[in-house]
Amino acid sequence: MLMTLTTTRISPDWPCQVKTPGSYDWERSAAKWLRELVPSRYASYPALIRHPVLLARHAQLQVQQEIRVARTALQTARADLPRLGMPESVIEHTIKLYAAEVLQLQHIARSVRAVSQALIDHAAGR
């Protein structure tokens, strides 16, 4: 009996919470991870439960919106926070927090794109 070893090449942005595409139950792990990225009310919609590609699409939109919010918060912090009575040390800490959040969200966005593409490829039978 001839055994062939195959390896699935996945993106370095692939989330560790999601099993490798093609492995047992990988779509379920992908859907579970994606549900954590959207508001809970969306995670219970039947269409998003039945169609992980739709859930991935919504997660992409959600994360892009969060990136826009974090960027706006970062860009306006220096002007807005002093008017709120925040001391300089809090302002500096907040700016660092928003900058780190933008980077983290960008990584999540890349991960969502990788999972989304794998789901699309799987649905197309590739």
Beta strands, then each sheet from edge to edge (+ up, - down):
end
